[in-house]
Structures are given as C-alpha cells and as structure tokens.
C-alpha cells in the first residue's frame, strides 16, 4: 500500500511540474465583431501605412475609388464593413492630397482600385504556469496560475493602388505597396505584477 501511495505522490509531482513549466504559443482568430482594442490597432496600422503617401495626380483631378480584398468581417446587410471603412479613410487621404472623389466613375478621369492584401490583427500568447481548470468530479474551478505571460496584439494594414483610365480602361500605373503595423504587449509576472508596452499614443485601460 505504501508503495502505491509513494508512486502516486511522485506521479502527481511530475504532472504538476509539467503543467507549471508548460509554455505555449497560440495565435487566436480575432472575434467578430471586432473589439475596441482591435479596432484601434487596425485604424492605427492603416494610419501608419499612409505616413509617406503622396499622389502624382495634379490637384483637382476627379477620381473614382473602388476597394477589393479578401477580408471576411461582414455587416448585417452582407457588405464588408472593413472594406467600407478603408474606402472612407483612403478617400479622405486622397481628398487631402487635392483629388476630387466622385461616386459616378463616368465623371472621373481615373479609376483608382485599392487592393487590400491584408488588414486585421494577430494575437500571440506565451504562457508559463498552470491554466485554469474545471473538474466534473470536484465542484470547484481552479483559476489560472501565471508565472509568466506575454500577450501580444499586432495591427496590420497592407495594400496598393491599381490606376486605370476611365472610358478606355487603359492601365496607367500600380503604386508601391503601403504597409503599416502597430504593436501592443501586456505582461504578467508571478500572478500580480502587470505592465504593458504599447506603440499606441493612448493605450486603453485594462478591464
């Protein structure tokens, strides 16, 4: 009997050691609709991608704007709300450069097609400790015991413009690829010590 108890004790120690020293890396798919933090990261990444943006068209040139991408964040009516937002942001930037945005492409001199290669957020988590656990045999839940945790979120925006001459459909030019990123990282050490590193001007308070 003592032999069985001794072996059981050692097995429990080994299992606990493995759980406490476990380190995992995970990338989680962003929730839809996007959280406040994700929206802020995406907008800041889009803003960063336009830092060096310049247009070669003379001021007053009428252009029609079209956006295409593979994003899947759908609104209630079926349209892609991310692409709709990107179109409005880029229309504002083109307007700031002196171009005139028109809805009717027949009134535009050029058709500007924005090709979104990617826009969204990534999340990576590194964790050392024991994750939260629930048991069907014991009516209690064990909270997460964190020795070390790094939770990093990154906003990414990457796109380019294809420009066509309206009326003829002649391809005029393709711009460089515009890329913007933004990072926010939160750390936890020994359960209670928490801090963050953020490239956002005003990091959001944790709930």
N, C-alpha and C positions, 0 to 999 in steps of 0.2 A: 504493500500500500504506500509506504513512504517513497518507494522508487517511482511509482506513478505520479505522486504529488510533486516530487522533485523535478521529473521530466516536464510535467505540465507547467511548473513555475518557470523553467528555462525557456519553454516554448513561448510563454506569454511575454517574457522579456525580449526574445528575439523578434516577435511580431511587433511589439511596441517600438523597438529600436528601428525596425524597417519603416514603420509608419512615421516616426518622428524625424527620420532623416530623408524621407522621400522628397524629391524635388521634381516638379512637373512644369512643363511649358505648354500653354494652351493658347490657341487663337480662337476667339469666340465670334460668331456671326452677330453683327450689330442687330439690336432689336428694331422692329418696325411697328409703330412709328419711332423715329429716332429720338433719343433722349436729349435733354437740354445740352449736356456736355458734348454729345456727338454733333449736334447742330452747330455749336460754337466752334468745334475743331474743324468741321467741314468748311464753314464760312471763312475762318482764318486761313486755312490752306488755300482756298480759292483766292483770297486777297493776296497772299504771298506769291501766288503764281503770276500775278499781274504787276509785280513790283517794277519790272523793266519793260512793260508792254508799251509799244509805240506803233502807230499806224503810218503807212506811206501814202495813204489817200489824202488828197487836199481837203481842207475844211469845207463843209457844206455838201460833201458827196452823199447822195441818198443811197442807202444800202438796206437790203432785206436780210434778216437774221434767222437762221434755222439751226436747231441743235439736235444732234444724234448721239446716242450712247447705249450701252448695254446695262444700265442701272435698272433695278427692279423695285424701287420704292414707289408703289402705286397709291394714288389718291382714291377717294371714294368713287369718283366718276371714271376711273380707269386710266387717266393720264399720269405720266411720270412726274411727280411733284419735284424731284431733284432736278430733272432737266428743265422744267419750267422755271425754277429758281435760278439756275445757272444762266438761262437765257436773259432773265431780267438783270442780273448782275453784269453780264457782259454787254448788254445793251446800254447800261448806264456808263460803263467804261468807254465804249465806242463813242457815245454821245459826249463824254468829257473830252475826247480827242478831237471833237469837232464834226463828227459824222452825223448824218441825219438818218434815224431809224424809221423805216416805213413798213407797214404791215402788208401792203399790196406790192408784191415783187415786180409787177408791171411798171410801177412808178420808181423802181430802184435802178440804179446804174449797175450795181453789183449784188450778187447773191453770196452772202457770207455763211458758210456752213461750219458750225463748230462741232468737231468730232471729239467727243469725250472718251479718252482711253480708260480713265478710271476716276472715280470720285467717291469718297466714303471714309470709313475709319477702320483701322485694325486695332486689335487688342491682344497683348501678350502678358501672361501672368507666370511669374516664377514664385514657387511656394515651398517653404521648408517648414514642416510641422505636421500636425495631425488634423485632417479635415473634419468638418462637422459630421456627426453620425447619428442615425436614429436606429433603434432596435425594436423589433416586433415582440421580443420576449420581455424586455425591460421597458416600462412606460416612461422613459426619460430620454431626452436628447442631449448629446454631448456637443458643446459649442466648438467652433474651430479654435485650435490651439496653435497660434502662429509664432514660430521662432523667427522667421524671415519671410517677407512677402514684398514682391515688386509688381505693381500693376501699372502697365504702360499702355497708353492710348495714343494713337497717331492718326491725324487727319491728313488725307492725301487728295490732291487735285492734279490731273494731268490731261491736257487737251491741246488741240491745234486747230487752225483755220484753213479750210479749203475755200478759195475765192473764185467765183465764176462770173462771167459777163452775162447779165440778163438779156433776154431777147435771142442772142446767138447760142448761149450755153457754153461758150468757149471758156476753157480752163485758163485762169490768169496766173495764179500762184498758190503755193502752200507755205504757210508760215512755219517758223520753228515750233518745237513742242514746248509748251509752257507748263512748268511743274512747280508745285508748292506743297510743302509739308509743315506740320506743326506737331509738337510732342508735349505730352503731359504725363508725368510719372508720379505715382504715390507709393510710399514705402511704409512698412510696418515692421518693427523690431521688438521682439520679446513682448508681444501682446499689446503693450500700451504706448510705446514710442512711435509716433506717426509724424511724417512730414512729406512734403511734395516738392517736385521740381517741375516748373511749367514755363513754356515759351509764350503762353498767353499773357497779355498785358494785365488782365484782372482775373486770376484763377477763381473758379467757383468754390464756395464753401462746401465742405463735405457735410452730408446729412447725418 
